[in-house]
Amino acid sequence: LLLVEHRIGRSKVSDRYKHLNDPAGQHIGKTYLLAEDVVDGRSKALIGDSVWIVECEDDLKKGDKVKITGVENGVILKAEKA
């Protein structure tokens, strides 16, 4: 009986693929248009054929551009005025 131990090392993932299975994370650094005015720090951004919830400290209006800066809980995009 021969016992062989395999060790799987962690390889560094290229920045190109770091958000491959992270739909929200794929938007970080990109710019989108707001679908509605920011009210109480929240709005929605037009992304492709859908809308995503966006949190933004700036008082922005529908149609303003925002840059996605992060993600919260995998579904809420953090944004700032672009």
N, C-alpha and C positions, 0 to 999 in steps of 0.2 A: 504494500500500500504506500503510495507516494502522495504526500501532502504538499500541495503547492499553494502558496499564499500570494494573492494578487493585491497589490496596493494601487488604488486609483488616486492619482494626484490631482489636485485642483489646478486646472490650467487657467491662465488669465484670459478672460473673455474680451474680445475686441470691443472698443466703444461702439462700433457699428452694430453690434448685436446685443448690447447690454440690456435693452428693453424689448427683446424679441417676444417674450411671453408676458409682457407688462403693457397692456393696451393704453393705460393712462400715462405711464412713464414715457411712451413714445412721443408724446406731445411736448415734453419739456424742451424749451428753447425755441419753439415755433410760435408764430404769430397768427391770431385768429380775430374775427369780428364778433362783437357782442350781439346777441340776438335780442337783448332787452336791456333797459337801464339797470345800473347797480342799485339795489335797495338793501339796506342793512348789511352791506358788505358782500352781497351775493348777486350773481347774474347767471346767464347762460351764454355759452360761446357756440357759434356755428362751426362744426368740425365735420367735414365731409357731408354726409346725408343725415347727420344727427346733431343733437345739441348736448353739451356737457355742462354740468354745474361748475361755476367758477367763483372763487372767493377772491375779492380784490378790495384793497383799502382805499383805492382812488374812487372819486365820485365820477363815474363814467356813464356815458349814454349809449343807447342802442346804435350800433354801427361803428363805435370806436374800436380801435385795434388794441389788443392785449397780447402780451408775451407770457407764455406759460413758464413759471419758475419752479414749480414743484407739484407734488401730489399728496393728498391727504386721504387716508383710508382706501386708497386705490380707485376712488371714483370722483373725488372733488379736486379740481385743478386749481392751484394757486397761481394768481396772475398779477401782472403790473402793467401800467400803461405803456404801450409800445411807442 
